[in-house]
């Protein structure tokens, strides 16, 4: 299910913020080969690296909007206990931070800078 939700992020014209919540909740269910399978599915579906980068950039550039939309999903669609746990962890903002990072990492857009032990995002070459 989580792989399908990740594909949906890039394959749908209209983003469904529930997909972000589901990815947050079930990301740990990815299999060891999920990254390669997701990349292959993106290629098969014609989802370009540019489309992936643009969606991830949108998450970063409009963080507040997406965090509020995710929080609305948490408040209205989840049972009380998981909703409270997400709220205690940081609410919609933490969901967005984690999902953006996890999706980027899974699809190979994020690499670890081992010299500084921090994440760096691949940037497209400047034109």
Secondary structure, 3 states (H helix, E strand, C coil): CHHHHHHHHHHCCCCCHHHHHHHHHHHHHCCCCHHHHHHHHHHHHCCCHHHHHHHHHHHHHCHHHHHHHHHHHHHHHCCHHHHHHHHHHCHHHHHHHHHHHHHHHHCCCEEEECCCCEEEECCCCCC
